[in-house]
C-alpha cells in the first residue's frame, strides 16, 4: 500500500518475525527427531544495512534467511533446546506486538492528517 522506507521496513520486519515464529514452531515440533538441527531465522542485520541506504526498494528486497544451528547436539544428533525455543518465541511475540502497534500508530497518524486537510 505504502512504498516509503518506514512502511517497507515495518512490512519486512513483520515478515521476518513471522518466519522466525514458523521456524521456532518447526524446531519444537521436531524436538525428538534424531538428527534434526534447529533452524534460526536471520533478517535484522540485512534489514538494518538496507535501511541505512535510505532506499525503500532495497529495503523491500530484503528477506529473512533460515540457517541451521551449529549448537552442540545431543547423542541422537538433535540440537533443539526447549528453553532456547521458549525464549525465542517470547522475544518474537513481543517484537511482533511492538511492530503491529507501530503500524497501527502510523496508520492512525495518517488518518488524522487526512482529516485535517
C-alpha positions as CSV (number, residue, x, y, z in Angstrom):
1,X,0.0,0.0,0.0
2,X,2.7,2.5,1.0
3,X,6.1,2.3,-0.5
4,X,8.0,4.7,1.7
5,X,11.1,3.4,3.6
6,X,9.3,3.2,7.0
7,X,6.3,1.3,5.8
8,X,8.5,-1.0,3.8
9,X,10.9,-1.7,6.7
10,X,7.9,-2.4,9.0
11,X,6.5,-4.9,6.4
12,X,9.8,-6.7,6.0
13,X,10.4,-6.8,9.8
14,X,6.9,-8.3,10.4
15,X,7.6,-10.9,7.6
16,X,11.0,-11.8,9.2
17,X,9.4,-12.2,12.6
18,X,6.6,-14.4,11.1
19,X,9.3,-16.6,9.5
20,X,11.1,-16.8,12.9
21,X,7.8,-17.9,14.6
22,X,7.4,-20.7,12.0
23,X,11.0,-21.8,12.5
24,X,10.5,-21.9,16.2
25,X,7.3,-24.0,15.8
26,X,9.1,-26.3,13.5
27,X,12.0,-26.7,15.9
28,X,9.7,-27.6,18.8
29,X,7.7,-30.0,16.6
30,X,11.0,-31.8,15.9
31,X,12.5,-31.8,19.3
32,X,12.6,-35.6,19.4
33,X,13.5,-36.1,15.8
34,X,17.0,-37.8,15.6
35,X,19.5,-35.7,13.5
36,X,17.3,-32.6,13.4
37,X,19.2,-29.3,13.6
38,X,17.3,-26.3,14.8
39,X,16.6,-23.5,12.3
40,X,17.5,-19.9,13.0
41,X,16.0,-17.0,11.1
42,X,18.1,-14.0,10.4
43,X,17.0,-10.7,8.9
44,X,17.9,-7.9,11.3
45,X,21.4,-7.2,10.0
46,X,20.4,-7.2,6.3
47,X,17.4,-5.0,7.1
48,X,19.5,-2.5,9.1
49,X,22.0,-2.3,6.3
50,X,19.3,-1.8,3.7
51,X,17.6,0.9,5.8
52,X,20.9,2.8,6.1
53,X,20.9,3.2,2.3
54,X,17.6,5.1,2.5
55,X,16.2,3.3,-0.5
56,X,12.8,1.7,0.0
57,X,13.3,-0.6,-3.0
58,X,16.5,-2.1,-1.4
59,X,14.7,-2.5,1.9
60,X,11.8,-4.2,0.2
61,X,14.2,-6.7,-1.4
62,X,15.5,-7.7,2.0
63,X,14.1,-11.0,3.3
64,X,14.7,-13.5,6.1
65,X,17.1,-16.4,5.7
66,X,17.0,-19.6,7.6
67,X,20.2,-21.3,8.7
68,X,20.7,-24.5,10.6
69,X,22.0,-24.0,14.1
70,X,25.6,-25.0,14.8
71,X,25.0,-25.5,18.5
72,X,26.2,-28.8,20.0
73,X,23.9,-31.8,19.5
74,X,22.7,-34.5,21.9
75,X,23.6,-38.1,21.3
76,X,20.8,-38.5,18.8
77,X,22.2,-35.7,16.7
78,X,19.4,-33.3,17.6
79,X,20.2,-29.8,18.9
80,X,16.8,-28.4,19.7
81,X,16.7,-26.9,23.2
82,X,13.2,-26.2,24.6
83,X,14.5,-23.4,26.8
84,X,16.1,-21.6,23.9
85,X,13.0,-22.1,21.8
86,X,10.7,-20.7,24.6
87,X,12.9,-17.6,25.0
88,X,13.0,-17.1,21.2
89,X,9.2,-17.5,21.0
90,X,8.6,-14.9,23.8
91,X,11.0,-12.5,22.3
92,X,9.5,-12.9,18.8
93,X,5.9,-12.4,20.1
94,X,6.9,-9.2,21.9
95,X,8.7,-7.8,18.9
96,X,5.8,-8.7,16.7
97,X,3.3,-6.9,19.0
98,X,5.6,-3.9,19.1
99,X,5.7,-3.7,15.3
100,X,2.0,-4.2,14.9
101,X,1.4,-1.3,17.3
102,X,3.9,0.8,15.3
103,X,1.9,0.1,12.1
104,X,-1.4,0.9,13.9
105,X,0.0,4.2,15.3
106,X,1.4,5.1,11.8
107,X,-2.0,4.5,10.2
108,X,-3.7,6.5,12.9
109,X,-1.4,9.4,12.3
110,X,-2.1,9.2,8.5
111,X,-5.9,9.1,9.1
112,X,-5.6,12.2,11.4
113,X,-3.6,14.0,8.8
114,X,-6.1,13.3,6.1
115,X,-9.0,14.5,8.2
116,X,-7.3,17.9,8.9
117,X,-6.8,18.6,5.2
